[in-house]
Amino acid sequence: MMESIASVINSIWGVFRSIGLNDIVDIFLLSLLIFHGIKLIRETRAQQLTKGILILILCYLLAVVFNLQTIRFILKICFQWGFIALIILFQPELRRVLEKVGRANILGLSGILAPETDEDTAHWSKAIDAVCEAAANLSATKTGALIILERKTKLGEQIATGTILNCEPSPQVFGNIFFPNTPLHDGAVIIRNGTILAAGCFLPRPQKDELINKQLGSRHRAAIGMSENSDAIVVVVSEETGNISVAENGELTRGFSKDSLKKLLSNRLLPEKDQNSTRETSLAGRVFSKWKK
């Protein structure tokens, strides 16, 4: 008995001794892929499909153990075409993964290939101020609004469904667009590079529509769907409560004020150096004012 235990321990130790650096990297990358795969399919339709696939694999193993030739033959044919079926079934999730990979900032290359200019920063700064001011005004009057701030993912498909405006954002423009019973008030406004590019745009439905709170209206659902399909920041003003919400990466955060909304949008849309310079300027101003006193 002791010899068997010692043999098992020696075998396990031999496996660990044979592990090299490339094996550790291989295991780490595989674990990372499995983790993100589970995170991706969690709370989506893909979760139910994954359970079904696991059940089919279990049935195949049982058919092999009990020598059930017919079931084994049928399941074997199903698995032969399974790769193509997986691509079809998981198409929305695979698309989201590839879009996230395309948006990834690998070693800062995206900033090198398309650097932010001072003019772009100025446009975004003005747009953020206008959006926050308009959101506060619309919230006070309980006027529904849906504003999309485009980032790296271009929203050409959604822009094509709306009306091209190509104008500078301002609280007055947003007030006219979202005024009740106007032609464009039901759709979304899309802002690109600090400019209102289109209004009255239609947005995609969310992937996990059935899991969203039933109390949320069509605007909030559209905002979640848009944030699932892109890296855009979506600002929503509720028509029922006047609450300001923000959708990002498929998640909806509610209860924003004008100041907290401005802080969030500045962190997401303005370059880090611009934010740092703003902080340094304000700090220098406070020091100067104290010294002057």
Stockholm file with secondary structure:
# STOCKHOLM 1.0

chainA/1-293         MMESIASVINSIWGVFRSIGLNDIVDIFLLSLLIFHGIKLIRETRAQQLTKGILILILCYLLAVVFNLQTIRFILKICFQWGFIALIILFQPELRRVLEKVGRANILGLSGILAPETDEDTAHWSKAIDAVCEAAANLSATKTGALIILERKTKLGEQIATGTILNCEPSPQVFGNIFFPNTPLHDGAVIIRNGTILAAGCFLPRPQKDELINKQLGSRHRAAIGMSENSDAIVVVVSEETGNISVAENGELTRGFSKDSLKKLLSNRLLPEKDQNSTRETSLAGRVFSKWKK
#=GR chainA/1-293 SS CHHHHHHHHHHHHHHHHTCCHHHHHHHHHHHHHHHHHHHHHTTSHHHHHHHHHHHHHHHHHHHHHTTCHHHHHHHHHHHHTHHHHHHHHTHHHHHHHHHHHHHCCGGGHHHHHSCCCHHHHHHHHHHHHHHHHHHHHHHHTTCCEEEEECCSSCCHHHHTTSEEEEECCCHHHHHHHTSTTSTTTTSEEEEETTEEEEEEECCCCCTTGGGSCTTCCHHHHHHHHHHHHSSCEEEEECTTTCCEEEEETTEEEEEECHHHHHHHHHHHHSCHHHHHHHHHHHHHHHHHHHHHC
#=GC SS_cons         CHHHHHHHHHHHHHHHHTCCHHHHHHHHHHHHHHHHHHHHHTTSHHHHHHHHHHHHHHHHHHHHHTTCHHHHHHHHHHHHTHHHHHHHHTHHHHHHHHHHHHHCCGGGHHHHHSCCCHHHHHHHHHHHHHHHHHHHHHHHTTCCEEEEECCSSCCHHHHTTSEEEEECCCHHHHHHHTSTTSTTTTSEEEEETTEEEEEEECCCCCTTGGGSCTTCCHHHHHHHHHHHHSSCEEEEECTTTCCEEEEETTEEEEEECHHHHHHHHHHHHSCHHHHHHHHHHHHHHHHHHHHHC
//
